[in-house]
């Protein structure tokens, strides 16, 4: 199931292209597949309310802070390898080297990544992925796409995610049961970290779908430009 | 002698008033943040989700440092100029309520985060600056929290708040634009008011 994720994404991509053509009326230039996306958003809300959110809440409540921190640090440490690679691919060699340094320090002194010693030593954590690398290489975003479980993305960032996922070291865990548990825990960990944001969106949004879309697109722009996007004041 | 003392005292008071009015933007952000967090840390009821307490706190400590008409103009974008002064006023009032509710709701999620202040540099002549901070929490990525401030006669005022690259203000632009296209400025005012009249999410969603 996990192995076929990129294929699934491609299939969905075709479906998207078709439904995109079918949409009529005035389109939001930032959201060419709005009809499809809203439908998927609805599906995701159901899955989230029934499965993911309750799990994340239970995890958040039952887990003592040091354990939660350890889990978060562990996944963050695994991610540092490809953050480093992506920094390298974007020509940010110094940052890339620092990411690899973080990985080495945290995997050893930080006991398999459970403690983020590198940050305390002043090696700053970066935020990179292959979608951002594609963007820096000049690939357009290909339109906003909302997929169940995966959440908000653009077509470009979905492709980027598929590439990142296909080289994910945690997918090399030989025992299937362990691999699946780790994958599940990662989803729950990410979802739990978003619980406070939920409350803000509930309070702030006139239209949850549009608020999350616009927020994602803004945030993505900031990530691609490392927090210094070219400013547009309309 | 007495008069001299009196004058000196008066002069000292004038000086400190001037100093307060000219509090640097980064110092202002730091002071208000610390004041608010000190209160939140001490208030168990607020931490367990009492939205009314949070709103009172924001009203008292945070609101005086925000420029809401500028915020509303930014959120609405180009349609702002087509609104009448009366519409602008009502729009600002509703948008202010919406932002206060959002902001105070976020405060009730406070657990044990700390704030780190990024290096701040400005020229004495600057009238528009960004004060960058980071919310640090154990085991999670730090979250960037940037305040844009402008210099007015009444001191530095915040006109935009950007969380992790997402502006709490301009994030509304497409949605508001849509609303205005469909039902005009008055329709937009009505839509925000309807949202404001709904019960607080924090109260209904008891975990």
Interface residues (C-beta under 8 A of the other chain):
Chain A: X26 X28 X30 X57 X61 X65 X66 X68 X69 X70 X71 X72 X73 X76 X125 X127 X193 X196 X199 X200 X202 X203 X204 X206 X207 X210 X211 X214 X215 X218 X219 X220 X221 X222 X223 X227 X229 X234
Chain B: X77 X78 X98 X101 X102 X105 X106 X108 X109 X112 X138 X139 X140 X141 X142 X144 X162 X164 X165 X166 X167 X168 X170 X171 X172 X173 X174 X175 X178 X179 X181 X191 X192 X195 X200 X201 X202 X205 X207
